[in-house]
Amino acid sequence: MRGHSGKRVVRKHDPGCKRVPAGVTPEEELANLWSLVLHAADIEHGLRHGETGWQLLVSEENISEAREELLLFSEENRNWPPERTALSGREPFVENSPPVLPVMGALVVFHAVTGGGEGRGHWFDLGALDRARVLDDGQWWRLLTALTLHADSVHLLGNIFFGGVLVHSLCRHLGSGIAWFSVLLAGVLANAINVLLHGESYRSVGFSTAVFGMVGMLSGMRLRRIGGWQEMVLALGSAASLLALMGASGERTDLGAHFWGVVVGLLVGVLLGALGFAGKRALAPLAQWLLFSGSLAAVLGCWLYALYPWEGWWFVQ
């Protein structure tokens, strides 16, 4: 608010003049501000506290001028104080304690069950991303199940660490339901693009596609707050830097999966920002939990269909 501060001022009045209220408020602080406004305008007034609240009293001959001053004061300070988020440049958090550790722990337990992918074991035969089986045999579930398999422990731990940090941030800004659904969506779409662009022998496993989808999502969500081309370059540059740092080298690095993860994530992040999901409670807590549970159920359902392709699909026949 502009230009008004100080102690309460109570102006004396001519006892012979009839006084009428120029404004009434239950807030003493606001009444004091009104008093300062009239004091600055050199309008005789007084404050009185009654059953209806604080009354700002002026003479009948000054009532129009007093109300005009108060109206101008109200219009000038309509958007004051600015919201805290506008001052800080940060979004408010939707969820303070998202369930990230249980999900990441489930990936560790699942890796202990499936083992590594060097020997192309039973789990990898059923769930790894295999271009020929997806396109020729229609085994679409592999687009999702491949995200839960890891070739070795180093691959797994890297995805757990970086993915855990990134998804925690996403959950706090979006809520667990929207965040996990978006992460899986970005991972599945990026896997689909890789399947279409690679040759017949293409195979891939790992959560890293979804991890780089998170990198893209966070950058895409930032793009919606563009304050000029500098902000856009900063958001896109941060995504490119993380891609170069985390996903452009290594013996088993799938650069295509990482690149398309970032690209798809950027698009998903921009869409989330455009729909107003980022930084706001766009869904009620119950809806968030239902969407979160549905996302986990989708992973479980895909694996059930991979393990029991006919028995697990009886409800749609």
VOGU-3710 file (C-alpha; in Angstrom, 3 decimals, decimal comma):
1> mrghsgkrvv> 0,000/0,000/0,000  1,263/3,451/-0,886  2,151/6,378/1,317  0,146/5,790/4,495  1,589/4,736/7,852  1,680/5,886/11,414  -0,383/6,073/14,559  -4,114/6,510/14,710  -5,275/10,079/14,220  -8,560/11,347/15,692
11> rkhdpgckrv> -9,583/14,823/14,567  -11,835/17,033/16,713  -15,143/18,348/15,405  -17,290/21,394/15,854  -19,889/20,338/18,449  -22,579/22,197/16,483  -22,137/20,127/13,312  -24,019/16,905/12,754  -21,674/14,025/12,076  -22,459/11,125/9,727
21> pagvtpeeel> -20,435/7,983/8,934  -18,310/8,188/5,799  -17,280/4,565/6,249  -17,777/1,604/8,592  -15,405/-1,331/9,049  -14,886/-4,051/11,669  -11,099/-3,700/11,248  -9,421/-1,117/13,467  -6,317/-1,049/11,252  -8,372/-0,120/8,195
31> anlwslvlha> -10,247/2,531/10,174  -6,922/4,081/11,171  -5,833/4,131/7,541  -9,060/5,859/6,526  -8,413/8,409/9,253  -4,928/9,066/7,875  -6,367/9,518/4,378  -8,816/12,192/5,579  -6,125/13,779/7,698  -3,925/14,119/4,601
41> adiehglrhg> -6,873/15,677/2,755  -7,440/18,102/5,690  -10,983/16,870/6,302  -12,272/17,089/9,872  -13,286/13,640/11,116  -13,428/11,355/14,109  -13,390/7,638/14,894  -15,942/5,851/17,019  -16,286/2,186/17,851  -19,813/0,835/18,076
51> etgwqllvse> -21,858/-2,319/17,555  -21,369/-2,200/13,767  -17,627/-1,714/14,032  -15,380/1,310/13,572  -17,159/4,375/12,195  -15,373/7,223/10,442  -17,496/10,309/11,204  -17,441/13,562/9,262  -19,738/16,575/9,051  -22,604/16,460/6,576
61> eniseareel> -21,051/19,195/4,461  -17,838/17,142/4,053  -19,437/13,711/3,474  -19,145/13,748/-0,334  -15,534/14,865/-0,305  -14,628/12,326/2,385  -16,198/9,425/0,515  -14,474/10,471/-2,687  -11,100/10,467/-0,934  -11,764/7,007/0,515
71> llfseenrnw> -12,865/5,710/-2,876  -9,692/6,987/-4,538  -7,612/5,457/-1,762  -9,361/2,098/-2,240  -8,869/2,100/-6,012  -5,202/3,054/-5,800  -4,460/0,268/-3,323  -6,761/-2,428/-4,716  -3,949/-4,874/-5,502  -1,858/-4,127/-2,421
81> ppertalsgr> -0,158/-5,934/-0,851  0,950/-8,066/-3,804  0,700/-11,823/-3,362  3,722/-13,435/-1,809  4,228/-15,667/-4,850  4,434/-12,611/-7,087  7,224/-11,183/-4,960  9,189/-14,382/-4,709  8,646/-15,633/-8,249  7,827/-19,081/-6,870
91> epfvensppv> 4,710/-21,144/-7,071  2,818/-22,161/-3,933  3,094/-25,803/-2,976  0,096/-28,071/-3,459  1,432/-31,018/-1,449  4,102/-30,873/1,238  4,799/-34,589/1,812  4,286/-36,560/-1,403  4,648/-40,378/-1,323  7,885/-40,540/-3,304
101> lpvmgalvvf> 9,961/-42,900/-1,157  7,436/-45,799/-1,252  7,312/-45,679/-5,060  11,069/-45,488/-5,439  11,410/-48,254/-2,868  9,040/-50,391/-4,944  11,368/-49,981/-7,940  14,270/-51,238/-5,828  12,279/-54,248/-4,601  11,103/-55,008/-8,119
111> havtgggegr> 14,689/-54,916/-9,387  15,644/-57,406/-6,704  12,914/-59,693/-8,063  13,664/-59,261/-11,777  17,459/-59,038/-11,590  19,568/-57,303/-14,228  18,981/-57,473/-17,940  22,306/-58,940/-19,017  20,906/-62,430/-19,272  17,592/-61,380/-20,867
121> ghwfdlgald> 15,622/-63,169/-18,187  11,923/-63,984/-18,071  10,829/-60,564/-16,836  12,798/-58,792/-19,547  11,398/-61,059/-22,235  7,896/-60,104/-21,121  8,320/-56,413/-20,303  11,315/-54,857/-22,083  10,675/-52,328/-24,826  11,074/-54,350/-28,030
131> rarvlddgqw> 10,232/-52,597/-31,306  9,322/-55,744/-33,213  7,026/-57,059/-30,507  5,324/-53,708/-29,995  4,662/-52,957/-33,672  4,363/-56,449/-35,139  2,734/-58,298/-32,239  0,793/-55,416/-30,674  2,455/-55,793/-27,258  1,706/-52,176/-26,311
141> wrlltaltlh> 2,091/-52,799/-22,573  5,858/-52,801/-23,045  5,771/-49,002/-23,440  4,960/-48,870/-19,722  6,470/-52,026/-18,236  9,896/-51,183/-19,688  10,041/-48,141/-17,400  10,115/-50,431/-14,350  13,020/-52,647/-15,509  16,718/-51,843/-15,098
151> adsvhllgni> 19,755/-53,408/-16,699  21,903/-53,182/-13,560  22,091/-51,663/-10,090  24,073/-48,601/-11,217  21,363/-47,781/-13,748  18,729/-48,261/-11,063  20,436/-46,138/-8,381  21,005/-43,245/-10,779  17,346/-43,190/-11,730  16,240/-43,532/-8,118
161> ffggvlvhsl> 18,370/-40,601/-6,985  17,718/-38,133/-9,789  14,166/-39,323/-10,378  13,320/-39,112/-6,692  14,484/-35,495/-6,432  12,663/-34,442/-9,597  9,380/-36,219/-8,929  9,338/-34,870/-5,370  9,435/-31,347/-6,786  6,737/-32,175/-9,330
171> crhlgsgiaw> 4,472/-33,682/-6,677  4,804/-30,616/-4,460  3,820/-28,292/-7,300  1,208/-30,455/-9,023  0,009/-32,941/-6,417  0,900/-36,650/-6,472  -1,947/-37,648/-8,779  -1,268/-35,180/-11,582  2,511/-35,512/-11,169  2,765/-39,308/-11,391
181> fsvllagvla> 0,190/-39,517/-14,171  2,144/-36,910/-16,158  5,464/-38,668/-15,518  4,127/-42,000/-16,783  2,452/-40,287/-19,739  5,712/-38,581/-20,735  7,627/-41,860/-20,390  5,127/-43,859/-22,441  4,924/-41,266/-25,219  8,723/-40,964/-25,404
191> nainvllhge> 9,023/-44,768/-25,614  6,430/-44,810/-28,393  8,409/-42,233/-30,393  11,600/-44,266/-29,959  9,871/-47,413/-31,139  8,692/-45,654/-34,302  12,055/-44,064/-35,086  14,395/-46,999/-34,411  15,126/-50,161/-36,364  13,769/-53,665/-35,835
201> syrsvgfsta> 16,444/-54,640/-33,310  15,713/-51,780/-30,903  15,323/-52,782/-27,244  15,307/-50,581/-24,176  14,596/-50,696/-20,445  14,768/-48,241/-17,582  13,037/-45,405/-15,793  15,495/-42,874/-17,207  13,129/-42,012/-20,075  10,598/-40,853/-17,485
211> vfgmvgmlsg> 13,349/-39,114/-15,474  14,262/-36,976/-18,469  10,558/-36,459/-19,022  10,522/-34,857/-15,566  13,422/-32,587/-16,559  11,404/-31,450/-19,548  8,221/-31,025/-17,510  9,872/-28,749/-14,961  11,340/-26,630/-17,754  8,028/-26,585/-19,621
221> mrlrriggwq> 6,152/-25,461/-16,515  8,637/-22,600/-16,189  8,057/-21,495/-19,773  4,498/-20,454/-18,954  5,918/-17,681/-16,734  7,848/-16,188/-19,629  8,832/-12,596/-18,972  10,805/-12,273/-22,179  13,124/-14,297/-24,392  15,703/-14,534/-21,578
231> emvlalgsaa> 13,330/-16,644/-19,480  12,657/-18,964/-22,397  16,370/-19,420/-23,111  17,019/-20,106/-19,410  14,313/-22,786/-19,213  15,353/-24,523/-22,428  19,029/-24,180/-21,538  18,532/-25,847/-18,157  16,856/-28,809/-19,861  19,649/-29,098/-22,432
241> sllalmgasg> 22,338/-28,845/-19,731  20,810/-31,635/-17,661  20,461/-33,770/-20,767  24,155/-33,271/-21,559  25,216/-33,851/-17,939  23,100/-36,898/-17,130  22,199/-38,611/-20,347  24,636/-38,139/-23,220  27,392/-40,591/-22,326  27,906/-44,061/-20,969
251> ertdlgahfw> 28,131/-47,578/-22,356  24,390/-48,279/-22,142  23,081/-44,773/-22,608  20,007/-44,567/-24,799  20,429/-40,994/-26,016  17,275/-41,152/-28,128  15,160/-42,154/-25,126  16,644/-39,343/-23,039  16,239/-36,755/-25,801  12,616/-37,615/-26,548
261> gvvvgllvgv> 11,898/-37,815/-22,832  12,971/-34,166/-22,492  11,034/-33,104/-25,621  7,813/-34,834/-24,602  8,237/-33,606/-21,028  8,569/-30,019/-22,259  5,279/-30,322/-24,125  3,540/-31,914/-21,142  4,903/-29,205/-18,817  3,710/-26,410/-21,103
271> llgalgfagk> 0,272/-28,074/-21,294  0,066/-28,370/-17,501  0,931/-24,696/-17,143  -1,596/-23,673/-19,801  -4,330/-25,663/-18,036  -3,516/-23,938/-14,751  -2,468/-27,107/-12,883  1,011/-25,988/-11,823  1,194/-24,316/-8,417  -2,530/-24,484/-7,744
281> ralaplaqwl> -4,836/-26,957/-6,039  -6,473/-27,855/-9,341  -7,789/-31,142/-7,937  -9,175/-31,954/-4,517  -6,954/-34,193/-2,340  -9,275/-37,181/-2,883  -9,111/-36,737/-6,665  -5,323/-36,487/-6,466  -5,112/-39,758/-4,560  -7,502/-41,482/-6,962
291> lfsgslaavl> -5,396/-40,356/-9,930  -2,220/-41,450/-8,121  -3,742/-44,853/-7,351  -4,967/-45,165/-10,930  -1,458/-44,470/-12,251  0,003/-47,224/-10,076  -2,849/-49,524/-11,069  -2,004/-48,929/-14,740  1,559/-50,168/-14,134  0,290/-53,205/-12,236
301> gcwlyalypw> -2,350/-53,897/-14,880  0,204/-53,829/-17,690  2,396/-56,306/-15,853  -0,568/-58,578/-15,144  -1,413/-58,584/-18,819  2,221/-59,270/-19,706  2,324/-62,231/-17,319  -1,204/-63,527/-17,975  -2,212/-62,102/-21,379  -5,539/-63,897/-21,581
311> egwwfvq> -6,517/-64,459/-17,965  -5,718/-60,824/-17,096  -7,826/-59,474/-19,974  -11,120/-61,299/-19,429  -12,970/-58,136/-18,355  -12,728/-56,522/-21,830  -13,694/-59,564/-23,858
//
